[in-house]
Amino acid sequence: MPTTSIHGTPDYAELDALGLDPAEVIYFSSNINPYGPPPSVVEAVQDAISRSFLARYPDSRSQRLREKIGAYHGLPPNAVLVGNGTADLIWLLAHAYGNQRQAAILSPTFSEYADGVIMAGGHPNHLILPGWQRISGNNRASFEQRRIQQFAPGRTTLDHTRQALESAAPWLVFICNPNNPTGEYLSPGALRYLWEGASGALWIVDEAYAEFTEDPWSAAQWVMDRGWIVLRSMTKDFALGGLRLGYLLADPSIIERLQAVQPPWSVNGVAQLAGLAAMDEMTWREETTARLRKEVWNLQEGLRACGYAPLPTTVNYFLVPVGNAQSLRDRLMPSRLFVRDCASFGLPEHIRIAARPPHENARFLEAIARLSADNAPHLEQRHIQ
Ligand SMILES: Cc1ncc(COP(=O)(O)O)c(C=O)c1O
């Protein structure tokens, strides 16, 4: 049973075992906006917190926040559901719609879709995203790695993915756009083309990272007429990971069904307040994500100078083929620099790196250059493409 998903977020037990203070570590492993949260959000929370605020139950329907989010996306409040992070909503969706059903999951991708579906008694079917292929495990792989399907850059085209959707005829489709961990971003035309291959399915589009791209767009436009479900996280672009906040856009009939199974008060009062303040900070979000796109470019240049071949991306994170991802992760840890070993995505030869402010990126590149110089053997496994 896949109850132990691995994430790029801090593993507090591991940090304790290493004697590391979580605040001292630089997390290139988490795809979070390192410039956030916006100062106004921190102030709003600090100003509001009082004994009575903490003691009072929050609005179990997050009504004010639903109104503000709905207005932003041009949808009525009853087309919005707020959750304790998007992960909470993914599991809610899987439980409401996944039992005994086949869910197509466009892969390699975020593991919570498959985990949620399996825990709900459904059947995940990993279909391949354009630009990737499925490969068999290799002898170096541990049992756990072999249990997870493995992928590599490959020749799957949009047509192949559409054909796979047509023959699978799934009940549910999960697609992450832009995708985590690979960073590709399908255009509205490409996504519509895929949908035509399985238009009878319930499509769930996870847009957790859309606002990190240069040209964000949202499938929210297809929520009402095509019955799509769109997920958006506020823990990434607004950096509210510690508070937990995400939302879902869908036809009001879908929202009602989900509300019936959502635990009451699952979004706390502080998170609701922070969300309301964050929705006024779209300019801050545009400015900081533009800075991060520059930092992605600089980081990739620095890695190429060390002989690596980072994969192209549209977002604040990207993949780097390194040979043995776990080994590189472990060798960077003593420098308090965490990268994401992508074995749990089925990519054991890749690490994922999220851009940070310039001085932290410089520390990372220095450490990589030092490791490359000190320890030549791992270099032979680099995949220069
Ligand atoms: C694609 C994707 N969706 C959803 C989530 C979960 O986000 P949240 O923090 O809002 O639960 C993540 C977190 O890593 C993610 O990568």
The ligand as an SDF file (V2000), in Angstrom:
LIG
                    3D

 16 16  0  0  0  0  0  0  0  0999 V2000
    1.8880   18.9620   -8.7300 C   0  0  0  0  0  0  0  0  0  0  0  0
    1.5580   19.1700   -7.3020 C   0  0  0  0  0  0  0  0  0  0  0  0
    0.2800   19.2600   -6.9360 N   0  0  0  0  0  0  0  0  0  0  0  0
   -0.0640   19.4190   -5.6520 C   0  0  0  0  0  0  0  0  0  0  0  0
    0.8920   19.4900   -4.6680 C   0  0  0  0  0  0  0  0  0  0  0  0
    0.4570   19.6390   -3.2570 C   0  0  0  0  0  0  0  0  0  0  0  0
    0.4250   20.9780   -2.9410 O   0  0  0  0  0  0  0  0  0  0  0  0
   -0.1770   21.5110   -1.5770 P   0  0  0  0  0  0  0  0  0  0  0  0
    0.9810   21.9870   -0.7720 O   0  0  0  0  0  0  0  0  0  0  0  0
   -1.0930   22.6260   -2.0050 O   0  0  0  0  0  0  0  0  0  0  0  0
   -0.8970   20.3900   -0.9250 O   0  0  0  0  0  0  0  0  0  0  0  0
    2.2360   19.4100   -4.9970 C   0  0  0  0  0  0  0  0  0  0  0  0
    3.2620   19.4660   -3.9450 C   0  0  0  0  0  0  0  0  0  0  0  0
    4.4030   19.1860   -4.1270 O   0  0  0  0  0  0  0  0  0  0  0  0
    2.5810   19.2410   -6.3610 C   0  0  0  0  0  0  0  0  0  0  0  0
    3.8420   19.1340   -6.7290 O   0  0  0  0  0  0  0  0  0  0  0  0
  1  2  1  0
  2  3  1  0
  2 15  2  0
  3  4  2  0
  4  5  1  0
  5  6  1  0
  5 12  2  0
  6  7  1  0
  7  8  1  0
  8  9  2  0
  8 10  1  0
  8 11  1  0
 12 13  1  0
 12 15  1  0
 13 14  2  0
 15 16  1  0
M  END
$$$$
